[in-house]
């Protein structure tokens, strides 16, 4: 499946309604510690090394600060994880926090 970019409100409700889902913050550890919306912190550069673990989830949700990094990693992973639904939060944590 191709990745899907969701607006922040839809991203939040979609994640809350999906079972077998994982939420991943692709920002650096210091950014995650400063502010986050939950989930695991796997910096963008480390995501591909976790591909074997990620394929166990049906739904993978990525976020970052502005949505650019999460969109890039979601697009890249969609080529490798064809059986997973992969989502990115448009506008990132900035848009999410405005809800």
MDTraj code that builds the backbone (N, CA, C; nanometers):
import mdtraj as md
import numpy as np

residues = "UNK UNK UNK UNK UNK UNK UNK UNK UNK UNK UNK UNK UNK UNK UNK UNK UNK UNK UNK UNK UNK UNK UNK UNK UNK UNK UNK UNK UNK UNK UNK UNK UNK UNK UNK UNK UNK UNK UNK UNK UNK UNK UNK UNK UNK UNK UNK UNK UNK UNK UNK UNK UNK UNK UNK UNK UNK UNK UNK UNK UNK UNK UNK UNK UNK UNK UNK UNK UNK UNK UNK UNK UNK UNK UNK UNK UNK UNK UNK UNK UNK UNK UNK UNK UNK UNK UNK UNK UNK UNK UNK UNK UNK UNK UNK UNK UNK UNK UNK".split()
xyz = np.array([
    [0.0843, -0.1195, 0.0000],
    [0.0000, 0.0000, 0.0000],
    [0.0874, 0.1239, 0.0000],
    [0.0415, 0.2256, -0.0605],
    [0.1118, 0.3531, -0.0568],
    [0.0844, 0.4206, 0.0767],
    [0.1679, 0.5136, 0.1094],
    [0.1454, 0.5865, 0.2341],
    [0.0322, 0.6862, 0.2141],
    [-0.0278, 0.7256, 0.3244],
    [-0.1362, 0.8234, 0.3206],
    [-0.1008, 0.9361, 0.4161],
    [-0.1100, 1.0582, 0.3679],
    [-0.0858, 1.1743, 0.4530],
    [-0.2211, 1.2236, 0.5034],
    [-0.2358, 1.2281, 0.6352],
    [-0.3617, 1.2689, 0.6962],
    [-0.3451, 1.4031, 0.7666],
    [-0.4499, 1.4837, 0.7620],
    [-0.4502, 1.6064, 0.8406],
    [-0.4511, 1.5688, 0.9889],
    [-0.4050, 1.6570, 1.0743],
    [-0.3835, 1.6255, 1.2160],
    [-0.5065, 1.5667, 1.2849],
    [-0.6229, 1.6239, 1.2667],
    [-0.7435, 1.5741, 1.3337],
    [-0.7775, 1.4331, 1.2868],
    [-0.7666, 1.4109, 1.1574],
    [-0.7947, 1.2783, 1.1028],
    [-0.6881, 1.1780, 1.1466],
    [-0.5638, 1.2222, 1.1528],
    [-0.4531, 1.1383, 1.1985],
    [-0.4804, 1.0888, 1.3401],
    [-0.5205, 1.1807, 1.4267],
    [-0.5477, 1.1456, 1.5670],
    [-0.6624, 1.0462, 1.5778],
    [-0.7747, 1.0745, 1.5159],
    [-0.8899, 0.9847, 1.5276],
    [-0.8634, 0.8511, 1.4590],
    [-0.7950, 0.8533, 1.3483],
    [-0.7627, 0.7312, 1.2750],
    [-0.6756, 0.6400, 1.3605],
    [-0.5732, 0.6974, 1.4239],
    [-0.4842, 0.6184, 1.5093],
    [-0.5600, 0.5581, 1.6273],
    [-0.6440, 0.6379, 1.6902],
    [-0.7188, 0.5912, 1.8075],
    [-0.8158, 0.4788, 1.7738],
    [-0.8603, 0.4691, 1.6495],
    [-0.9574, 0.3678, 1.6094],
    [-0.8946, 0.2402, 1.5541],
    [-0.7641, 0.2412, 1.5301],
    [-0.7002, 0.1262, 1.4675],
    [-0.6307, 0.0367, 1.5681],
    [-0.6568, -0.0912, 1.5560],
    [-0.5850, -0.1883, 1.6378],
    [-0.4591, -0.2292, 1.5625],
    [-0.3715, -0.2964, 1.6291],
    [-0.2438, -0.3385, 1.5723],
    [-0.1740, -0.2211, 1.5045],
    [-0.1679, -0.1096, 1.5771],
    [-0.1070, 0.0125, 1.5249],
    [0.0091, 0.0559, 1.6129],
    [0.1018, 0.1274, 1.5526],
    [0.2149, 0.1832, 1.6253],
    [0.2309, 0.3288, 1.5835],
    [0.2611, 0.4126, 1.6817],
    [0.2845, 0.5551, 1.6599],
    [0.4335, 0.5800, 1.6779],
    [0.4960, 0.6424, 1.5772],
    [0.6405, 0.6641, 1.5814],
    [0.6735, 0.8107, 1.5540],
    [0.7516, 0.8665, 1.6444],
    [0.8052, 1.0019, 1.6312],
    [0.9425, 0.9882, 1.5666],
    [0.9605, 1.0428, 1.4459],
    [1.0872, 1.0270, 1.3746],
    [1.1843, 1.1415, 1.3997],
    [1.1532, 1.2261, 1.4971],
    [1.2455, 1.3336, 1.5319],
    [1.3604, 1.2784, 1.6162],
    [1.4575, 1.3605, 1.6413],
    [1.5704, 1.3211, 1.7251],
    [1.5251, 1.3087, 1.8708],
    [1.6013, 1.2354, 1.9491],
    [1.5648, 1.2078, 2.0886],
    [1.5432, 1.3355, 2.1689],
    [1.6288, 1.4349, 2.1524],
    [1.6134, 1.5593, 2.2286],
    [1.4837, 1.6316, 2.1930],
    [1.4398, 1.6208, 2.0669],
    [1.3138, 1.6823, 2.0261],
    [1.1960, 1.6100, 2.0905],
    [1.2031, 1.4773, 2.0924],
    [1.0974, 1.3955, 2.1526],
    [1.0869, 1.4225, 2.3021],
    [1.2014, 1.4345, 2.3689],
    [1.2010, 1.4605, 2.5134],
    [1.1432, 1.5980, 2.5444],
    [1.1659, 1.6938, 2.4548],
    [1.1162, 1.8297, 2.4763],
    [0.9644, 1.8356, 2.4669],
    [0.9071, 1.7646, 2.3697],
    [0.7616, 1.7655, 2.3495],
    [0.7249, 1.6501, 2.2568],
    [0.6197, 1.5770, 2.2930],
    [0.5746, 1.4682, 2.2058],
    [0.4270, 1.4402, 2.2296],
    [0.3697, 1.3580, 2.1409],
    [0.2289, 1.3187, 2.1538],
    [0.2187, 1.1700, 2.1833],
    [0.3289, 1.1136, 2.2290],
    [0.3313, 0.9720, 2.2625],
    [0.3995, 0.8908, 2.1550],
    [0.3884, 0.7613, 2.1701],
    [0.4498, 0.6712, 2.0735],
    [0.5969, 0.6488, 2.1004],
    [0.6567, 0.5714, 2.0132],
    [0.7990, 0.5417, 2.0237],
    [0.8792, 0.6477, 1.9522],
    [0.9978, 0.6748, 2.0025],
    [1.0889, 0.7667, 1.9354],
    [1.1922, 0.6845, 1.8593],
    [1.1844, 0.6902, 1.7271],
    [1.2813, 0.6240, 1.6400],
    [1.3262, 0.7302, 1.5402],
    [1.4420, 0.7913, 1.5639],
    [1.4883, 0.8952, 1.4717],
    [1.4871, 0.8473, 1.3264],
    [1.4611, 0.9398, 1.2372],
    [1.4456, 0.9081, 1.0957],
    [1.5572, 0.8194, 1.0419],
    [1.6796, 0.8466, 1.0810],
    [1.7929, 0.7697, 1.0327],
    [1.7960, 0.6262, 1.0805],
    [1.7163, 0.5935, 1.1832],
    [1.7148, 0.4587, 1.2396],
    [1.5938, 0.3759, 1.1982],
    [1.4968, 0.4372, 1.1333],
    [1.3710, 0.3685, 1.1023],
    [1.3921, 0.2453, 1.0152],
    [1.4721, 0.2560, 0.9113],
    [1.4894, 0.1429, 0.8202],
    [1.5542, 0.0228, 0.8888],
    [1.6331, 0.0465, 0.9932],
    [1.6936, -0.0658, 1.0657],
    [1.5904, -0.1402, 1.1501],
    [1.4723, -0.0833, 1.1672],
    [1.3643, -0.1445, 1.2459],
    [1.2575, -0.2074, 1.1571],
    [1.2839, -0.2195, 1.0297],
    [1.1829, -0.2646, 0.9337],
    [1.1252, -0.4018, 0.9688],
    [1.2070, -0.4922, 1.0193],
    [1.1573, -0.6257, 1.0555],
    [1.0576, -0.6193, 1.1701],
    [1.0753, -0.5269, 1.2624],
    [0.9810, -0.5095, 1.3731],
    [0.8538, -0.4404, 1.3265],
    [0.8684, -0.3464, 1.2356],
    [0.7534, -0.2702, 1.1885],
    [0.6582, -0.3536, 1.1043],
    [0.7091, -0.4526, 1.0347],
    [0.6217, -0.5328, 0.9493],
    [0.5218, -0.6158, 1.0298],
    [0.5362, -0.6189, 1.1618],
    [0.4410, -0.6894, 1.2483],
    [0.3152, -0.6072, 1.2748],
    [0.3152, -0.4826, 1.2341],
    [0.2002, -0.3942, 1.2566],
    [0.1241, -0.3738, 1.1260],
    [-0.0073, -0.3714, 1.1362],
    [-0.0903, -0.3460, 1.0180],
    [-0.0943, -0.1978, 0.9839],
    [-0.0852, -0.1150, 1.0878],
    [-0.0979, 0.0295, 1.0714],
    [0.0185, 0.0993, 1.1405],
    [0.0927, 0.1793, 1.0642],
    [0.2081, 0.2507, 1.1171],
    [0.1845, 0.4001, 1.0968],
    [0.1938, 0.4752, 1.2046],
    [0.1684, 0.6190, 1.2039],
    [0.2969, 0.6929, 1.2396],
    [0.3389, 0.7845, 1.1520],
    [0.4607, 0.8617, 1.1737],
    [0.4275, 1.0091, 1.1929],
    [0.5035, 1.0721, 1.2816],
    [0.4945, 1.2171, 1.2945],
    [0.6330, 1.2744, 1.3224],
    [0.6448, 1.4054, 1.2979],
    [0.7679, 1.4780, 1.3248],
    [0.7263, 1.6207, 1.3620],
    [0.8137, 1.7148, 1.3455],
    [0.7807, 1.8526, 1.3833],
    [0.6829, 1.9177, 1.2852],
    [0.7148, 1.9094, 1.1552],
    [0.6337, 1.9798, 1.0556],
    [0.5653, 1.8887, 0.9544],
    [0.5979, 1.7603, 0.9579],
    [0.5396, 1.6660, 0.8638],
    [0.6305, 1.6282, 0.7488],
    [0.7411, 1.6982, 0.7320],
    [0.8309, 1.6704, 0.6192],
    [0.9085, 1.5404, 0.6380],
    [0.9663, 1.5205, 0.7553],
    [1.0422, 1.3975, 0.7798],
    [0.9509, 1.2764, 0.7826],
    [0.8359, 1.2900, 0.8466],
    [0.7449, 1.1753, 0.8543],
    [0.6911, 1.1391, 0.7164],
    [0.6663, 1.2376, 0.6327],
    [0.6200, 1.2108, 0.4958],
    [0.7284, 1.1375, 0.4173],
    [0.8526, 1.1805, 0.4313],
    [0.9631, 1.1169, 0.3587],
    [0.9822, 0.9719, 0.4018],
    [0.9792, 0.9453, 0.5309],
    [1.0010, 0.8079, 0.5778],
    [0.8794, 0.7213, 0.5457],
    [0.7599, 0.7769, 0.5522],
    [0.6398, 0.7006, 0.5171],
    [0.6441, 0.6599, 0.3697],
    [0.6838, 0.7513, 0.2846],
    [0.6949, 0.7215, 0.1418],
    [0.7982, 0.6116, 0.1185],
    [0.9141, 0.6246, 0.1817],
    [1.0206, 0.5270, 0.1659],
    [0.9778, 0.3894, 0.2159],
    [0.9182, 0.3830, 0.3330],
    [0.8761, 0.2547, 0.3895],
    [0.7642, 0.1892, 0.3098],
    [0.6812, 0.2695, 0.2461],
    [0.5705, 0.2123, 0.1686],
    [0.6222, 0.1236, 0.0552],
    [0.7441, 0.1445, 0.0132],
    [0.8050, 0.0617, -0.0912],
    [0.8513, -0.0732, -0.0365],
    [0.8776, -0.0793, 0.0941],
    [0.9298, -0.2006, 0.1564],
    [0.8242, -0.2813, 0.2315],
    [0.7252, -0.2137, 0.2842],
    [0.6225, -0.2792, 0.3663],
    [0.4888, -0.2753, 0.2929],
    [0.4765, -0.3579, 0.1931],
    [0.3599, -0.3535, 0.1058],
    [0.2303, -0.3987, 0.1730],
    [0.2401, -0.4731, 0.2826],
    [0.1182, -0.5203, 0.3492],
    [0.0751, -0.4292, 0.4639],
    [0.1501, -0.3240, 0.4910],
    [0.1184, -0.2325, 0.6009],
    [0.0511, -0.1065, 0.5481],
    [-0.0355, -0.0504, 0.6298],
    [-0.0930, 0.0806, 0.6027],
    [-0.0030, 0.1819, 0.6722],
    [0.0500, 0.2762, 0.5971],
    [0.1472, 0.3701, 0.6511],
    [0.0931, 0.5117, 0.6388],
    [0.0948, 0.5834, 0.7514],
    [0.0361, 0.7168, 0.7584],
    [0.1372, 0.8189, 0.8085],
    [0.1217, 0.9402, 0.7611],
    [0.2036, 1.0525, 0.8054],
    [0.1104, 1.1656, 0.8459],
    [0.1494, 1.2391, 0.9505],
    [0.0688, 1.3512, 0.9991],
    [0.1103, 1.4789, 0.9272],
    [0.0232, 1.5309, 0.8421],
    [0.0496, 1.6564, 0.7719],
    [0.0600, 1.7692, 0.8738],
    [0.1645, 1.8454, 0.8655],
    [0.1836, 1.9559, 0.9602],
    [0.2504, 1.9139, 1.0887],
    [0.2696, 1.7838, 1.1056],
    [0.3417, 1.7304, 1.2204],
    [0.2837, 1.7656, 1.3568],
    [0.3708, 1.7634, 1.4563],
    [0.3289, 1.7888, 1.5940],
    [0.2784, 1.9314, 1.6104],
    [0.3264, 2.0219, 1.5259],
    [0.2791, 2.1600, 1.5316],
    [0.1295, 2.1659, 1.5028],
    [0.0843, 2.0989, 1.3993],
    [-0.0583, 2.0969, 1.3637],
    [-0.1373, 2.0161, 1.4662],
    [-0.0806, 1.9064, 1.5120],
    [-0.1479, 1.8205, 1.6083],
    [-0.1761, 1.8960, 1.7381],
    [-0.0818, 1.9744, 1.7840],
    [-0.0982, 2.0491, 1.9089],
    [-0.1976, 2.1639, 1.8983],
    [-0.2342, 2.2007, 1.7771],
    [-0.3328, 2.3057, 1.7578],
    [-0.4762, 2.2542, 1.7686],
    [-0.4938, 2.1236, 1.7783],
    [-0.6281, 2.0652, 1.7869],
    [-0.6953, 2.1027, 1.9171],
])
top = md.Topology()
chain = top.add_chain()
for i, resn in enumerate(residues, 1):
    res = top.add_residue(resn, chain, resSeq=i)
    for name in ("N", "CA", "C"):
        top.add_atom(name, md.element.get_by_symbol(name[0]), res)
traj = md.Trajectory(xyz[None], top)
